[in-house]
Amino acid sequence: MTESGNTHSESELETFSLKLFSDQKKPSVIGSGALGGKAQGLFGISKHLATSFDAEQFKEIEFNIPSLAVILSDVFDTFMEQNRVSPEMLLEQPDDRIAHAFQNFDLPFGILGDLKAIIDQIHYPLAVRSSSILEDALDAPFAGIYATKMIPNNESDTDVRFRKLTEAIKFVYASTFFKAAKDYRKAIGKDLLDEKMAVIIQEVVGKPHFDRYYPDISGVARSFNYYPPSHSKPEDGIVNLALGLGKTIVDGDPSWWFTPKSPRANPPFLDVSEWLKQTQNKFWSVNLGPPPAYNPISESEYLIQCGLREAEYDDTLKSVASTYDPRNDRINVGLGEIGPRVVTFAPILVYNQFPLNDLLKNIVEICVDALNSPVEIEFAITLNPTRFGLLQVRPLLALADEIDIQDDEFTGKDILLASERVLGNGENSNIEHIVFVKPQTFEAKHTPQIAREIEAVNVTALENGIDYLLIGFGRWGSSDPWLGTPVTWGQISQAKIIVESTLPEMDKEFSQGSHFFHNITSFGVSYFSLRHSDDHGLDWEWLDKQACVSETDYIKHVKLVKPLTVKVDGRSGRGIIIK
């Protein structure tokens, strides 16, 4: 067995065995080669946690990195060679064709015994996750670019469970060549030959509830927050929480958030009706029931999305929810009354049913010290008894030069827009093109078509080396088309400045916590958030007068006589765009 990334010695990386898989104390690997960035991050941080985590302070909480084994990167090379597949063959192939082709390929014979051993002895759901050698790098994290597939692993027939595991592995391999990955690598100047895929097989943290398996809480915590609420600083960090699997958060769907400095403070909703609209009302779980229609090329093949009524039936809502009292137009902590349920996590954050905030601050601090950079962690929690599973640690891109924006710069005839809510940092004076969604024809039901029209413009921009400012309504990258435009990063890869604006009919909380935003940060893309009611709103009249390059039903592409000047102060979260 070879060393992985010249970081772990052979004494630290041990050949897979079920004992190692179960005791969660040492890396367990299959094959040879590199761990990949995601696994490297987990294995690297495990040593720091072993010596620095305050187990005595949190002695009633089981804290660990869930059981995992890693299929090392050389296995991927063998897989490609024995099936006579070269990366060049896949350059122009659509995702579904690639995924179907990979399902017809054979995994290397040498790893099948270890995979069969997992299936023979392990009966809880498994997550099969990417861990490419380029993943989780500081300058290009590839967050959410490659696939993760969860399998229920609960059938009595071991052959069926083995087949599902191998299908999931091959799906992750196939995702190396999906369009989103190809576009991302092109954007950062990486060749296909630069990439190799390792695969993590990991226990899904959760409990069975009838036909559903999920954690009570999933979360993402960042040590630095580019959207600090009032009275908070970026370095105070941010935490996003969701009931059920973390897919809710990474997809950018509604979730609860708080700053570790003020865990009891509520998000700045305008009124109670906003609480009901903008908090979580669905959750994801692994499907333990009758299998769905066979679809091995779907990432969510074995996942189901349920409503809060199911969670209350499962008895998992009581620790995370409050109740709306329509008589008094207020939200009360807990489920002691009849009324709509609201996922606020108040029983934990307000009444401190267990010390989640203190635990997160301790873990994040250890990770920051270990990586010597701001970090983002993903985690999952089960309650009664309490278990905290650390799923991922990745570095966040640190801020570059400090930009100072004065109050008087927010006004004036030369301002295209100004915002107090901007992600990013720095200055850009090279943007001569603007692509914007036309407010006159915009309707939420058209957002999938809008995504396709923008992709077509982006393809042309990519071919011609054109950078542009992108303006639209609602959340960019949302998986829910009624919340915003469901684009992937690859569909807007040439956008260097992005603006999300609200409308009276699409007035959602601004985006936070998704993989989409992690990638935007890593690329140095500035992301402006505007409310339609802001004092420094967008100058639509000027925008519509600029020279038209192309126009469709829903979007318009214009070219400017002189480039824009974009300034973003990452410390204050302020930004301006000057005509």
N, C-alpha and C positions, 0 to 999 in steps of 0.2 A: 504494500500500500504506500502511496506517495503522500507527501505532505500536502496540506491544503493552503494555498496562498502563502506558503512560507511562514505561516503564523502558528500553526499547531504542529507539534511533533508527533511522531508515531506513538509515543507513550500516552499522549493525550487523546488521540483518535483511535478508538478500538473497533475492531470488526464487529458487525452487528450480531447481537444475541438478544433473545427475548428478555433475559435478566436485565441487560443494560437498557433495553427499551422501557422497561417497567420502573427502574429505580430512579430515573430522572437526574442522575448525578454525573454521568459521563457521556460525551458524544459517542454515538453509535452510528457507524457508517457502512454502506454497502458499495462494493466496488472500489475504485481508485480515482484519483484526480482531486479536484478542488471542491470545497464546500459550497461555494457561491456566496454572494453577499449577505443574503437573508440568514442563512444558517451560520455563517461566520459571525454575524452580529450577535446571534443568540448564544453561541458557544463562547464567544469572547466575553460577553457581559456576565455569563454564569460564574466565571472565576471571581469577578469583582463583587458580585452579589453574595457569594459564599463567604467572603471576608468582611464585607461592609454592611450588609443588611442587618438591621436591628431586630433579630428574631425574638428577643425577650420583650420588646415593646409591643410586638404584634403576635404574641405567643398563641392566641386563640384563632389565628388565621393561618391556614395552610398556604404557603407561598412557594411557587415553583414555576419552572418552565415546563409545560406539558410534555409528556413522553414523545420522543421523536427519533426517527432514523433518517439518514440522508443518503440518497443514491447519488454518489459523487459524479463529477462532470465527465470523466472518461467514459462512463457508461453511455452517456448521450452520444459521444463520438462513435462508440462501437455500434450503437443503435443505427446511426446514420449510415455508417459504412456497410454493415451487413445487409441493410435494406436498399443499398445502392442509391441513396438520396444525397444530392448535393444542394447547398443553399441556393445556388444559382437557378436550380430547377423550380424553385418556389417563389421567385421574385414577383411574378405577375399573376400568381394563382390567388383566387378569392379565399377567404377564411374557411368557408364551409367545405370547399373542395380539399383544402389542406387537412382539415380536421378529419374528414372521412378517409382520406388516403392514409393518414397515420394510424387510424384504427385497424387498417388491414396489414400493418407492419408487425413484425415480431420483436418483442423485447429480447435482449441478450440472454442466452440460456443460463449464464453464470449467476444471474441475480434472482432467478425464479424460485430457487429453494428458500432464500431469505424472505421473499414476498409471501410464499406459501406458509412459512412459519408464522408470520404476522397474522395471516388469515386464520390459521388453525387455532390460535390461542387467544387472539384479541377479538372481542365482540362488541366494542363500543364504536361509535362513529369516528371516522378518520378524515382529516383534512389533507389533501394532496396539494402541495404548494410549490410554486416556483422558487428557485434560489440560484439565479444565473450569476455568472462571475462579474457582470456589470451592475447588478442590482444593489441598491442601497449605498451607492457611492455618494460622496458629499456633493459633487458637482452635477450628478445626474442620477437620481434615485430610482428611476423606473417604477415609481409607486403606482400600483394598480395596472401596469402595462401587461404583465404576463398573467396567466390563469392560476386560479385556485379552484379546486373542485372537492366538495365534501361528499362522502358516501356514507350511507347508513350502517353498513357492515353488520346487519342484524339478521340476515336470512339464515335459515338452518342449513341450507345447502352450501358447503364450503366452495364448491366450484363456481357458484353464482357470485359469491363474495370476492373470490379471487379474480373473476372476470371483470367485475366492477372496479377493483383496485388497478388492474392493468390498463383498463380503459381510461381511468383518471390520469395515470402517469403519462400515457400517450397523448392525452389531451393537453397536458402541461407542456410536453415536448413540442406539440404542434403550435402552441401559442407563441413560441419563439419566432415564428414566421408569419404571424397574423399581421394584418395591415397596421394596427395601432403600434405594434412593436417595430415594424419596418420604418414607419414614419418617424417614430421617436428616435431611432438610431440615426436616421438620416439627419434629423434636426440637430443632433449633438455631434455629428461627424464621425460616427462609429460604423464600421463595416460589419456585414453579417459574420465574417470570419473572426471578428473580435469577440463574438459571443459564444458561450457554452452554457448548457443548462444542467444544473444539479436539481434534485427534487427532494423536498421534505415530506415525509409521511409522519403526521402528527395527530395525537389525540385531540378530539374536539372537546373543549371544556364545556360542560353542560350536564343536564340531567334529563332522563326521559319523563315525559308527561303525556300519557296515553300514546298517541301517534306522533308526538312532537318531541324533539330533543334540542335543547337550547340552554344557554346560560341565563341566569337572572339579569345580569348586566354585562354589556360589552362597552368598551371605551377606547378612546384615543386621547392621550395627553401630550401636549407640546410644551416645552420649556420656554418657548418664545412665541408670542402671539402677534400677528400682523394686523389683527382687528381688535385691539384692546377696547373694552367698554369704558364709559366715563369713570373717572377716578381710579383707573388702572393704568399700568404701564406695560409696554410690550414684554418686558422681561418677567412680568408676573405669570405669564403662561396662560394656557387655556386647556380645559378638559371637556370633551364631548362624551355623553353617556346615552346608551340606548338599551331598551329591553330587548332580549333575544340576541341573535347573531350580529356581529359587527358590520354586516353588509349594509345595514341601515345607514351607518355613519359614512363608510367609504364611498357609498353611492351618492352621498350628498343629500339624502332625504332628511326630513325634520328629526332633530334629536335635541336633547337637553344639553346646555353648556353652562359652565361656570368657571370663574377664575379661582385657583387655589387660595389666593389672598382673601377672597370673599365668597366662600362656598354657599352661604345662605342667601346671597343676593339673587334676585330673580332677573332673568333676561329682560331687556327693555321693551316688553310688549306694550302697545299703546293702551289696551284695555283687556278685559277678561275675554272678550270675543276673539282677540288675537291669540290668547293662550290656547283656545280650543282649536283654532285654525292651524297654528304653527308648531304645535307639539306633536309628538309621535302618536299615531293612531293605528299603526300596523307594525308587526314584528316578523322577523325571519326565523325559521327553525329548520332543522334537518327532518325530512319526512321519514318516519319509521313505519308508516302504514303501507297499504298496497302501492306497489311501484307505479310511477306514471308511465306514460308512453315512452318507449325506448328512444333515447335521444343522447347518445354518448358525446355529441359535439356541443352540448349545451352546458355552460358552466353551472347553471342553477338546476340541473336535471333532478337532483334529489333534495331540493329546498322547497319549502312552501311558505307563503306569506299569510299570516292570520291577523284577525282583529283583536282588540283589547278584551272583548268578551271571552275569547278562548283563553287568554292569559289569566283572567279572573277565575275561570273554571279550573285552570291548572294550579291556582293558588300562588302564582308568581307575581301578581300585580300588587299585592298588599304592601310590599316593601319599597315600591318605586312610584306609587301613584297617589294622587289627591282626587278630590271630588268637587265638581262644580255645583254650587247651590244656586239655582235660578231664582229663588225667592229673594235672596239677599245680594245676588249678582257678585258672588265671591267664590274663591277656591279654598276649600278646607283640606288640611292634610289628612290622608288616610282614606279608608273605604267605609267609614262608619255610617254614611248617609246614602240615600238614593239619589242618583244623578249621574251625569256624564263623567267618565273617568279621564283624568289628565295626568300624563306621565311627567312628573316633576322631580322625582327622586328625593322629595322632601323628607320622608321618613329616615333616610340615611343622611342627607346633607344638613337638614335642620335639626332633627332629633338624634343624630349620631348613633343610629342603631349599630353601626360598626365604623371604625375610624378610617373611612375610605380616603378622605382628603389627606390626613397625616401619612397614610401608607403611600399614596401616590407621590407626595412631596419627597419622601425618603427614597423611593425607587428612582424617580426622575433625577434627583441630585446625584445618586450613585452613577447613573448612566451618563450624565453630563460630565462628571469627573473622569469617567472611563474613556469617553470618546473625545473629550476636550473640545466639545462643540455643543451648540443647542441640539436637542434631541426630540424625536417623536417616538412614543411607545404605543403599542396596541396591546390590549389586555381583555380578559374575560373573567367573570366572577360568578360563582354559585354561592348560594346562601343556605344556612341551616344544615350542615355546618358551612362555615365560610371558607371558600377556596379562591385564591387569586392566581390566575395563570397568566404569565407574561408571554405574549405571542410574538412580539417583534420589537426591535430597537433599531432605529435608523437615525443618521445625523440630519439635521436641518442646515440649510445653507445659511451661513452667517452674513450679516449685513456688510456691505462694502463702505464706500465713502459716505460720510454724513452730509445730508442736504438740509439746509435751513430755509424754510419758506416763511416769509414775513406776512403779517396780517393784510397789509395793503396790496400784496400780490394776488389776493383772492378776488379783487374787483378790477374793473376796467374793461374797455371795449375789446381788448385783444384776448380776453379769456374765453376759450371754447367751453370749458367746464372747470369747476373746482370742487373738491370733495374733502371731507374730514375723515373719510373711511377708504383708505387705499392700502393695498398690499404691495410690498416691494420697496425698493430703495434705489435712488440714483437719478441720473439725468440722461435724456435721449433727445437728440436734435436731428434725427435722420428719417422721420416718418413723413412720407409724402402721399400715402394712400390711406383712405378710410373706407371701410366696409361697414354698413350699418343696416339694421332692420328698420324698415319704414314704419313709423308709428301709425300712418293712415290706414294701412292694410293689416296690421298685426292683430292676430287672435291666437290665444293659447292653443287651440286645436290644430293650428298650422305649424307648430314648432318642429315636428319631424321633417316636414318639407323645407322649412327654413334651414334646418341643419344640413340637408342635402344641397341646397343652393349655396350655402356658405362653403361647403366642402369643394364644390366645383370651382369657386373663386380661389380657394386655397391651393388647389392643384395647379392652377395657372400661376399663382404667386410663387409657389415652390419652384416651378420650372424656370421662372424668370428672375429668381432671387429678389422678390419684392417683399418687404416688410410692411405691415399695415396696422392701423388702429381698428379694432373691432368694437362695435356698439350694438347692444341689444337689450332685451327686457327679460326680467326674471333671472334665474340662476343658470349661468353657463355650465354645462356638464352635468346637469341634473338627469337622473334616470327617469324622473317623472316629467313628461312633456307638459303637464299642466302647471309645473313650478318654474319652468324655464326651457331653454333650448338644449335638447339631449345630444350635444356634440361630444365626441371623444377628443383627446388631445391631438391626435393625428389629423383631424378634420380642420383644425385651426392653428396648425403648427407654425405658420408664418405670422400670426398675430403677436406683436411685441408689446402692445398696449391693449388692454381689454376693459370695457366698461359694461357693467350691469346696472340697469335702471329699473325702477319700479313704475307701474302704472296703477291707476285707481283699481283696476280689475285684477292686477297681479302685483300685490303689495306684500311680498313675502320677506321674512327675515333674510339677511344677506348670508351668502354661502360661507361655511366654515367646516374644516375638519376632513375633507375628502381627499382621496388620492389625487384627484384632478388638481386641487390647489397645492398639494405638495410639489407636483411637477412644475406648475406655474412659478412657484417660488424658486425652484432649482434653476430654471431657465432665465431668471432675472426679469420675468414678465411683470409689468406693473398692472394691477387690477383695481380699477376704480368702481366704487359703489355709490350710486346716486338714488335718492328718493325723488319722485316726481314733484314733491312739495319743497325740495331744498331751495334755499335762497339763491344758490349759484348753479342753477340748472343749465342743461345743455342748450347751446345756441343752434336749434334745429333750423331756423330760417337761413342762417349763414351756411350751414352744412348742405342744405338742399340746393344752394346756388353754385356749388363747386362743379368743375368739369366732370361730366359723367363718363366713366369708362365702360360700365355695363350696368344693366338693370333687369331685375326679374319681378315677379309678382310681389315678393316680400322683402327683397334686399336691394341695396344700391351700392355700387363701387364708384368712388370719386377719386380724382387725382388733384393735388393742390399745386398752386403756383410756387409756393415756398414751403419747406418742411415745418412741421409742428415742433414746438419745444415742450418737452414733458419733464416735470420735476416732481419727485416723490421723496418725502422725508419719512423714512421707515421708522424712526423713533416716535414721531408724533402721529403717524398715520395720515398725514395731510398730503395732498397732491394737486397740481394744476396742469392744465394743458393749454398752451398759448398758441394762438393762430399765427 
